[in-house]
Amino acid sequence: MRTVIKQTELSFMATAKTKLSPLEQLKKASNLTPERKVIRITGKEDFEFWITPLTIAERESAMKIAKDDANALALRLFVSKAMFEDGRRMFGDGQIDELKNEVTAEIMDKLMLVLLPDPEEVEGLDPKD
């Protein structure tokens, strides 16, 4: 006796090469795991923190508060994204004024620049691909 498989049953069978949906493919490519960053803040002193890649939702949230001020946007993003290795935030929103007024612009610029994408990665992207 032969087993007959109906055409409608084929779509439910697992295949060796299951294709990801476009959304799943993009989510998989967007590795949101924290990455260690070490920034030299003085001649001999390093500052270590962990950060995940920036999402559109995080950027939009910071932009609502920062309005059209690029420095305020970068600072707000840094404060919200910088974390310890265990995932706890390093800074609270209430510390933004202290960072603005009691830490040099040179040090804050170094820290905030980490939020920008790696120029080599951006350079390798071709919108036609």
Buried (B, 14 or more C-beta within 10 A) or exposed (E): EEEEEEEEEEEEEEEEEEEEEEEEEEEEEEEEEBEEBEBEBEEEEEBEBBBBBBEEEBBEBBBEEBEEEEEBBBBBBBBBBBBEEEEEEBBEEEEBEEBEEEEEEEBBEBBBEBBEEEEEEEEEEEEEE
